[in-house]
Amino acid sequence: MIPIRVGFFMKIFKKMGFSLIEMMIVLAIMGILSAIALPNFQTYMAQRRLNGAARGLYGDLTATRTQAVSMNNRVALNIDNDHQYTMFHDDNKNGTVDTGESITTKDLHPTYHDVLFSTSPGTVIVFYPNGTGSTGTLCLTGASGLKLKKITLSSNGRVKLDEATSCP
């Protein structure tokens, strides 16, 4: 407050700041804007989780191919259920995880809680020592209303990430 002299002994203080009504109007406007923005933000975050899971799986597939070439051994990725997959060195070339084969299991749900595989469990993608691999398609789904993420593997070992409206 700033004092203003009115007379010889009297001081009147000029009020500075916001009134209660002004503060309530600002809070009401902020509440309305938050209510409008929240659904868009939730959709945005669901899309980011789906993209993150797809990029993580894409990275794991390219790393699996690189391991197959560098170790001169078959390396495979198996879809265990709707949110887990296993990468393993297929030493005996049977396409399944056996005792003694090194394995790494990854789970999507700790980080991407609403992302699921729409690819059936038991699907195995194999990469060979020369860099080629088995053909296949892996699909990821997120919250309803989002486009699917499709990862396509060609026989020459190429891994491709796309958006899709449906998956085979």
N, C-alpha and C positions, 0 to 999 in steps of 0.2 A: 504494500500500500504506500502510496505517495501522499505525504501531507501537503495540504494547500492552506496558506494563511488567509483567514477571512478577516480577522481583526487583530488587535494587539496581542491578546492572550488566547484566542480561539484558533483551533486547527480543525479542518475538516479533512477526513481521509477519503481519497478517491479510490473506489473499488476497482481492482483489476482481476481478471480471471474469467472463468466460465460459470454460468448459472447451472443449477440442477436440471432445469428443463433443456438447456442446450446439450448437456451431457447425455440425457436420456434420448434425445433425438438422434445423436450420433450413434449411440449403442443400438438403437432400433434399426438404423440404416445398415450398420455392420451386420446385425443378425439376419436381415433380409438378404443381403449380398452373400453371406455364408450359406444360407439355405438354397440359394440359386446355384452356387458354385459346387456344393458338395457332391451331387450326383455325377457331374462331369469329372470331378477329381477322382471319384471311385472307379469310374470306367477307365480313366487314364492310368491309374495304378494297376488295374487288372491287366491292361494291355502291356504295361511295362514288365509285369511278372511273367506273362506269356513270352514276350520277346527275350527276356533274360534266360528263361529256362531253355528256349530253343537255341539261343546262342551258346549256352553252356553245353548242351548236347552236341551241337555242331562242333564245338572245340574238342570235346571228348572223342568224337568220331575221327576228326583229323589227327588227333594225337594217337589214336589207336592205329591208324594207317601208318603213321610215322614210326611207331614202335615195331610194327610188322616188318617194315623195310630195314630199320636199323638193327634189329635183333635177328633178322633172317629167319623169322618164325611166324606161323599163323597166329594172329591175334583177333579175338572176336568180341562182340558186344551182344549181350542177351537181354531182352526185355523180361524182367522178372514178374512184374505186376503193373498196375496202372500208374505207379509213380516211382518205381525203382528199376535200375538196370545194373548189369554186371559186366565189367570188362575183364577178359582173362586171356592168358597165353594158352592156346590150344595145342599143347605139345603132341598129343596123340592123334590129332586131326579128326576128331569125331564130332565137333561142334557143340559139345556139352562140357560143363565144368566138372572136372574130375579131381580126385585127391592129388595133391602135389603141384597142381597148376596154380600159378600166382593169379590172384583175383583182386579186383577193386570193385566194391559195390557203392553206387551213388543213389541217393534218395532226393527227389525233387521237393518233397513236402516241407522240410525245415525252412527253406527260403521261399519257395513258390507254392504256397498252400492250396491254391485253387487250380493248379495246372496238372493235367492228367495225360497219359498216353491213350490215344484211341487205337493204337496198334495193338493187336492181340498179344497177350503174354506168351512167351516161348519163342518169339521171333528172334532169330540169330542173324547178325551181320558179321561176315568174316572178311578179314583183310589178309592177303597173301604176301609172302616175302618180296615179290616183284612189284608191289604197290597196287596191284589190281584187287578187286574184291567182289563179293556177291552183290547182286542187285537187290534193291529193296526200297521201301518207303516207310518212314516213321512219321507219325502224326501226333501233334500235341494240341490239346484243347484247353481253353481257359474258361473264364466265366461266360455265361450265356450271352449271346449277341456279339462275341468277338470272332474274328476270322481265325481259322485254324492255321497252325504253322506246320508245314510239310517239309521233311528232310528227305531228299531223294539221293540214293546211292547208285551210281552206274558201275558197270563191269570194269571200267578202266580205273576205278578207285576214287572218282570224283564225288565229292559231297556237296550238295546244293541245298540251300535253305530258301523256301518260298512261302508266301501266304497262299491259302487255298480256301475255297468255299466248301469243298468236300474232300474226303480222303478215301482211297480204295481199301 
